[in-house]
């Protein structure tokens, strides 16, 4: 073969490594399913700790409020990891980034499963949380790019449905497995799920998503926008109302409702059903009157949390209360994600990732304040009233965001 022939010879890569020119995948359903499976793995590892809190506390030799710090450590990992990872990897192909982040999820859960002490377990949960927000940021952006503009809310909801499905199936099943075979087995399941996700993303998600104009400065510039910060603040504070209660759902089920430990997975199942319903509803609401529905969902959460302080004491009503809380919260989370992607401008991936930073800041805040109320002797039901206050505080931040937005538009119209 001549030198000229060598220069012009095309090297054909394996099919799953070739970049496509079209944003649309060959199999949209399978591509969305692959991205959703990553959300399923992440949702399972995030929430299963709550269902296994008593077992982990016993094994580690600490109190339940102290074991609650594992939830906070994971949440802090998300808060730190999302903006840092997204900013530093903004120019990477989105397909490769999604695979790398899921590999990091597998590594963090491997560390959790083999952690020998309470201190190393806290560190492992922090590491496991680092890729969480960045994954949902890049997965949301990929999903939105694969469909027409008027269907982007539903495409993002499809990815988030993996998180909801985790609450429906992954968390209850892993909780049962953890109770039957030891809490570490639940995290080994997550490792396996992450490995399967890597294969599916490689096979079905197109590899075209690359932003060569992205810079760390451009991504982080979004953090200077008041609407971005205020919307993130709504999630960080308002969504904490849910976690003030849900972080302690296992002892609430046994000590307040008076049910056997075997009913804890049932409570988690009710939460999962609500999460599925709320995500489906939120995906449709996000394409219509986004801001108005944000106000409605925050108000609904405050009301439902107040009611939960009574329904938690009454068997089946407790499960109904968990279902309704989860429905409202999941719709709120999806609406907040779309709002952040909207106000972040060109830094849409950072906006989507910031939502998960905010929601996990809410996780840490809700778990910490709920645990403080319990430790102070106010009982497990006090967590519901902590949740009411946090939801109302989030509503206040949202109102401030609306006032500022009106002021900005008025100033702009006067300038012209």
C-alpha positions in Angstrom: 0.0 0.0 0.0 1.4 3.4 -1.0 1.9 6.4 1.4 -0.9 8.2 -0.4 -3.3 5.3 0.1 -2.4 5.2 3.8 -3.1 8.9 4.3 -6.5 8.6 2.8 -7.5 5.3 4.4 -10.5 5.7 6.8 -10.2 3.9 10.0 -13.6 2.5 11.1 -14.2 2.5 14.9 -16.6 0.1 16.6 -20.2 1.2 16.1 -20.8 2.3 19.7 -17.7 4.5 19.6 -18.5 6.4 16.4 -20.0 9.9 16.7 -23.3 10.5 14.9 -24.1 13.7 12.9 -27.8 13.6 13.9 -28.9 14.5 17.5 -31.7 11.9 17.3 -30.7 8.4 18.4 -31.5 5.4 16.4 -33.7 4.1 19.2 -35.0 7.0 21.3 -36.8 4.8 23.9 -33.7 2.7 24.5 -31.5 5.8 24.8 -33.9 7.4 27.3 -34.1 4.0 29.2 -30.3 3.9 29.4 -30.1 7.4 30.9 -33.0 6.6 33.2 -31.3 3.4 34.4 -28.4 5.6 35.6 -31.0 7.6 37.6 -32.4 4.3 39.0 -28.9 3.4 40.3 -28.3 6.8 41.8 -31.8 7.0 43.3 -31.4 3.6 44.9 -28.1 4.5 46.6 -29.4 7.9 47.7 -32.6 6.7 49.4 -31.8 3.2 50.6 -29.7 4.6 53.4 -32.9 6.0 54.9 -34.6 2.7 54.9 -31.6 0.9 56.4 -30.8 3.6 59.0 -31.5 1.4 62.1 -29.4 -1.5 60.7 -26.5 0.7 59.8 -26.6 2.5 63.1 -26.5 -0.9 65.0 -23.7 -2.2 62.8 -21.6 1.0 63.2 -22.4 1.3 66.9 -23.9 4.8 66.7 -27.3 6.4 67.4 -29.9 6.8 64.6 -29.4 10.7 64.6 -25.6 10.0 64.2 -26.3 7.5 61.4 -28.3 10.3 59.8 -25.0 12.0 59.1 -24.4 9.4 56.4 -27.4 11.0 54.6 -25.9 14.4 55.1 -22.5 13.3 53.9 -23.9 12.0 50.6 -25.8 15.2 50.2 -22.7 17.3 50.8 -21.0 15.2 48.1 -23.7 16.1 45.6 -23.6 19.8 46.5 -19.8 20.0 46.1 -19.6 17.6 43.1 -22.2 19.0 40.8 -20.9 22.5 40.0 -17.2 21.5 40.2 -17.5 18.4 37.9 -19.8 20.1 35.4 -17.6 23.2 35.1 -14.4 21.3 34.7 -15.8 18.8 32.2 -18.0 21.2 30.1 -16.0 20.6 26.9 -16.0 16.8 27.1 -18.4 14.8 24.9 -21.6 14.3 26.9 -21.8 10.6 26.1 -18.3 9.9 27.5 -19.0 12.1 30.5 -22.2 10.3 31.3 -20.3 7.0 31.3 -17.5 8.3 33.4 -19.9 9.7 36.0 -21.8 6.3 36.3 -18.4 4.6 36.7 -17.8 7.0 39.6 -21.1 6.0 41.1 -20.0 2.4 41.0 -16.8 3.2 42.7 -18.4 5.2 45.5 -20.8 2.4 46.2 -18.0 -0.1 46.2 -16.3 1.9 48.9 -19.6 2.1 50.9 -20.0 -1.7 50.7 -16.5 -2.4 52.0 -16.1 0.5 54.5 -14.8 -1.0 57.8 -15.7 1.8 60.2 -18.2 4.5 60.7 -15.7 7.2 59.8 -14.8 5.5 56.5 -18.4 4.9 55.8 -19.1 8.7 56.1 -16.3 9.3 53.7 -17.5 6.7 51.3 -21.0 8.2 51.2 -19.4 11.6 50.4 -17.5 10.1 47.5 -20.7 8.3 46.3 -22.5 11.6 46.2 -20.0 13.5 44.1 -21.2 12.4 40.6 -24.9 12.5 41.4 -25.8 16.0 40.3 -23.4 16.1 37.4 -24.9 12.9 36.0 -28.4 14.3 36.1 -27.2 17.5 34.6 -25.6 15.8 31.6 -28.3 13.2 31.2 -31.0 15.9 31.2 -29.2 17.9 28.6 -28.7 14.8 26.4 -32.4 13.9 26.8 -33.6 17.4 25.9 -31.3 17.5 22.8 -32.9 14.3 21.4 -36.5 15.6 21.1 -38.4 18.5 19.7 -38.4 21.7 21.9 -42.1 21.3 22.9 -41.3 17.8 24.4 -38.2 18.7 26.4 -40.0 18.7 29.7 -41.3 15.2 29.1 -37.9 14.0 27.9 -36.2 15.3 31.1 -39.0 13.7 33.1 -38.2 10.4 31.4 -34.7 10.5 32.8 -35.9 11.6 36.2 -38.4 8.7 36.0 -35.4 6.5 36.8 -35.0 8.3 40.1 -38.7 7.8 40.7 -38.6 4.1 39.7 -35.8 3.7 42.3 -38.1 4.9 45.0 -40.8 2.5 43.7 -38.8 -0.6 43.2 -35.0 -0.2 43.9 -35.2 1.3 47.3 -37.9 -1.1 48.8 -36.2 -4.1 47.2 -32.8 -3.1 48.4 -34.1 -2.3 51.8 -35.6 -5.7 52.1 -32.4 -7.3 50.8 -30.4 -5.2 53.3 -32.6 -6.4 56.2 -32.4 -10.0 55.1 -28.7 -10.3 54.0 -27.0 -7.3 55.7 -27.1 -3.7 54.8 -23.9 -3.9 52.7 -25.7 -6.0 50.1 -27.9 -3.1 49.1 -24.9 -1.1 47.9 -23.5 -4.1 46.0 -26.8 -4.0 44.0 -26.1 -0.4 43.1 -22.6 -1.4 41.8 -24.2 -4.0 39.5 -26.8 -1.5 38.3 -24.1 1.0 37.4 -22.1 -1.5 35.4 -25.2 -2.4 33.4 -25.9 1.3 32.8 -22.4 1.9 31.4 -23.1 -0.8 28.8 -26.5 0.6 27.8 -25.3 4.2 27.4 -22.4 3.0 25.3 -24.8 1.0 23.1 -27.8 3.4 22.6 -27.0 7.0 23.5 -25.6 9.0 20.6 -22.1 10.6 21.0 -22.6 13.9 19.2 -23.0 16.1 22.3 -19.8 18.2 22.5 -19.6 22.0 23.3 -16.2 23.3 22.1 -17.1 26.8 23.2 -17.7 25.9 26.8 -15.2 27.2 29.5 -15.1 26.9 33.2 -15.6 30.7 33.4 -18.7 30.5 31.2 -20.3 27.7 33.2 -19.6 29.4 36.6 -20.9 32.7 35.3 -24.3 31.3 35.7 -23.8 31.3 39.5 -23.7 35.1 39.3 -27.3 35.3 38.0 -29.8 36.2 40.7 -32.5 34.1 39.3 -30.2 31.0 39.2 -29.2 31.5 42.8 -32.8 32.2 44.0 -34.2 29.2 42.2 -31.5 27.0 43.7 -32.3 28.5 47.0 -35.9 27.5 46.6 -34.8 23.9 46.2 -32.2 24.0 48.9 -34.6 25.3 51.5 -38.1 24.5 50.3 -37.4 20.9 49.4 -35.9 20.3 52.8 -39.4 20.0 54.1 -39.7 16.6 52.5 -36.3 15.3 53.8 -37.0 16.4 57.4 -39.7 13.7 57.4 -38.4 11.1 54.9 -34.9 10.9 56.4 -36.6 9.3 59.5 -39.3 7.3 57.8 -38.1 4.0 59.2 -38.4 5.0 62.9 -41.6 7.0 62.1 -43.2 3.8 60.7 -42.2 1.7 63.7 -42.2 4.1 66.7 -45.0 6.5 65.7 -47.3 4.5 63.5 -46.6 1.4 65.6 -46.0 -1.0 62.7 -43.5 -3.8 62.5 -40.1 -3.3 60.8 -41.4 -5.3 57.9 -43.7 -2.4 56.9 -40.8 0.0 56.3 -40.4 -1.2 52.7 -44.2 -0.6 52.3 -43.7 3.0 53.3 -40.8 3.3 50.8 -43.1 1.7 48.2 -45.7 4.3 48.8 -43.0 7.0 48.4 -41.9 5.4 45.2 -45.5 5.3 43.7 -45.9 9.0 44.6 -42.5 9.7 43.0 -43.6 8.1 39.7 -46.9 10.0 39.7 -45.2 13.3 40.6 -42.5 13.1 38.0 -45.1 12.3 35.3 -47.2 15.2 36.3 -44.3 17.5 36.7 -43.0 16.7 33.2 -46.3 17.9 31.7 -46.7 20.9 34.0 -43.2 22.1 33.1 -44.2 22.7 29.5 -47.1 25.0 30.7 -47.1 27.8 33.3 -43.9 26.7 34.9 -43.6 29.4 37.6 -47.3 29.3 38.7 -47.0 25.5 39.2 -43.9 26.0 41.3 -45.9 28.2 43.7 -48.7 25.7 43.7 -46.5 22.7 44.5 -44.6 24.5 47.4 -47.9 25.5 48.9 -49.2 22.0 48.6 -46.1 20.5 50.3 -46.5 22.8 53.3 -50.2 21.8 53.7 -49.4 18.1 53.2 -46.6 18.2 55.8 -48.9 19.7 58.4 -51.5 17.0 57.7 -48.8 14.3 57.9 -48.2 15.2 61.6 -51.7 13.7 62.2 -51.9 11.0 59.5 -48.5 9.5 60.6 -50.2 8.1 63.7 -52.9 6.2 61.9 -51.8 3.1 60.0 -52.9 3.2 56.4 -53.3 7.0 56.5 -49.5 7.2 57.1 -48.9 5.4 53.8 -51.4 7.8 52.0 -49.6 10.8 53.5 -46.2 9.5 52.3 -47.7 8.9 48.8 -49.1 12.4 48.6 -46.0 14.1 49.9 -43.8 12.2 47.4 -46.1 13.2 44.5 -46.0 16.9 45.3 -42.2 16.8 46.0 -41.4 14.9 42.8 -43.4 17.3 40.7 -41.7 20.2 42.5 -38.2 18.8 41.8 -38.9 18.4 38.1 -40.3 21.9 37.9 -37.2 23.3 39.6 -34.9 21.5 37.2 -36.7 23.0 34.2 -36.7 26.4 35.8 -32.9 26.3 36.4 -32.2 25.1 32.9 -34.3 28.0 31.7 -32.6 30.8 33.7 -29.1 29.4 33.4 -28.8 30.6 29.8 -26.0 28.9 27.9 -24.9 27.0 31.0 -27.9 24.7 30.9 -25.9 21.6 32.1 -24.8 23.5 35.1 -28.3 24.7 35.7 -29.7 21.1 35.6 -26.8 19.9 37.8 -27.4 22.7 40.3 -30.9 21.5 40.9 -29.5 18.3 42.3 -27.0 20.2 44.4 -29.9 22.2 45.7 -32.1 19.2 46.4 -29.3 17.5 48.2 -28.5 20.6 50.2 -32.2 20.3 51.1 -31.5 16.6 52.0 -28.7 17.6 54.4 -30.6 20.6 55.8 -33.9 18.6 56.3 -32.1 15.6 57.8 -30.0 17.8 60.2 -32.9 19.9 61.4 -35.2 16.9 61.7 -32.5 15.1 63.7 -32.0 18.2 65.9 -35.7 18.3 66.7 -35.7 14.6 67.6 -32.5 14.9 69.7 -34.0 17.8 71.5 -36.8 15.5 72.7 -39.7 16.8 70.5 -40.3 13.4 69.0 -40.4 12.1 65.5 -43.7 14.0 64.6 -41.8 17.3 65.1 -40.1 16.6 61.8 -43.3 17.3 60.0 -43.5 20.8 61.5 -39.8 21.4 60.7 -40.8 20.5 57.1 -43.7 23.0 57.1 -41.4 25.8 58.1 -38.8 24.9 55.4 -41.5 24.7 52.7 -42.9 28.1 53.6 -39.3 29.5 53.7 -38.8 28.1 50.2 -42.1 29.7 49.1 -40.8 33.1 50.4 -37.6 32.8 48.3 -39.7 32.0 45.2 -41.8 35.1 45.9 -38.6 37.2 46.1 -37.5 35.7 42.8 -40.8 36.8 41.2 -40.5 40.3 42.6 -36.9 40.6 41.3 -37.9 39.3 37.9 -40.7 41.8 37.6 -38.2 44.6 38.6 -35.6 43.4 36.1 -38.2 43.4 33.3 -39.5 46.8 34.2 -36.0 48.3 34.3 -35.3 46.7 30.8 -38.5 48.2 29.3 -37.7 51.6 30.7 -34.2 51.5 29.3 -35.7 51.0 25.8 
